[in-house]
Amino acid sequence: MPTDHHCGRMGSTRSEFVEGTTDGNAAISMVERDDHRLCIDVVTEPPPGWNDKKRDYRTFVSVPVVAGGVAYGMLTVDALEPGDLDENDANVLRVLAGLLAVALDTDR
């Protein structure tokens, strides 16, 4: 999954998830399962498939963008401090991803 768009603070690392790599397979699997990932602290509790490249954030939420059985990608929000994001943030992001997915599906 190549990065299509990014906005936010400068200096944050971006990832492209490539099938056949550990982190790529984990991200693609999450999207295909229509699941989400909330990571409270990438240092003390890294998610499955996590690589050790340096990042300036410590917590993130990723949700799939899926509609009509088509996986368009994922939407991710991160924050600098561990625990700054929680399940409430994941729920809001899922709503936003759902709206984005419907718009993309309508445009197909």
Protein Blocks (a to p, Z undefined) as FASTA:
>chain_A
ZZfbdcddehiacddddehiaklmmmmmmmmnopacddfblklmccehiafbdcfbfbdc
dddddeehiafbdcddddfbghkacfklmmmmmmmmmmmmmmmmmmZZ
